[in-house]
Amino acid sequence: MVLRYRLVELLADGHFRSGEWLGRQLGVSRAAVWKQVRALSELGLDVHAVRGQGYRLAAPFQPLRVERIRSELSAEAAARLSSIEVLQEVDSTSDYLKRIPSPCEPGQGKLCLAEWQSAGRGRRGRRWVSPYGSSLYLSLARQLSGSALHSGGLSLVTAIAVLRALQSCGVEGLGLKWPNDIFWEGRKLAGILLDVSGESGGPFTVVIGIGVNLELPDGAASHIDQPWADLSQCGVSVDRNRLAALIVDALMAALETFMRDGLVAFAAEWDRFDLIAGRTVELQHDHEKRISGVARGIDSRGALLIDQD
């Protein structure tokens, strides 16, 4: 493991550790420890240094572990995952899954999680701020039939699955913003990005990327260009490994329902949490065209309905 990641894990519990103690654990000098601590800002981490006490992370975290995640999964979800990987760093979990071979068997999926993303992506080319260990960044690659994909609504179904998982952790006051953002009290708590590949007629491989804010450091939060929320503000504390498993469980179950019954099975739930229905909105289309009107929910394929005049 790279030295700085070993250092982060030694500081993960949020307690002060002296430079001498850290040096012994890492097999390096105190000067080398100080140099590595300074470099942690590159990961979006805030570190407190106090003379006579040492170093501590401003916000402790639970490192992601494959065995912990797998133990928290339902038997059904675990059986449908051909692999689970946890990476210390990656450009993007979704881009990583797109670079490796697709799931071999229909119905099977590959799951990738990362402690830190150097180039996390949001919709419309936005950057997803991804400080080390402070949030949850995961992607699931899964084959879908052409008929399921073309029926429409996969993005909305994914958002509902994430909302269900957050509700199971005790988060209240959640809402959905078309097409797939999860909000808490008017601020974005989680986001979703879908990447689809495949030949005409299918089957298609869909990579579903999900980011959930858990406890963002002040330094990283300053780079977010829209109102945001994290689970610490929601008054909820949940182990990252358990949250990952809850999201994957909810997502795998929702995908099975979607492939069998389509978006109609989720329409009423979407309507219940729809944040923009009845509000005046402006839709930007193809980076140039803008459509304004009153949002009137979604149609049978998940498209946003806008009432003009």
Buried (B, 14 or more C-beta within 10 A) or exposed (E): EEBBBBBBBBBBEEEBBBBEBBBEBBEBEBEBBBEBBEEBBEBBBBBEEEEEEBBBBBBEBBBBBBEBBBEBBBEEBBEBBBEBBBBBBBBBBBBBBBEEEBBEEEBBBBBBBBBBBEEBBBBEEBEBBBBBBBBBBBBBBBBBBBEBBEBBBBBBBBBBBBBBBBBBBEBEEBBBBBBBBBBBEEBBBBBBBBBEEBEEEBBBBBBBBBBBBBBBBEEBBEEBEEEBBBBBBBEBEBBBBBBBBBBBBBBBBBBEBBBEEBBEBBBEBBEEBBBBBEEEBEEEEEEEEEEEBBBBBBEEEBEBEBEEE
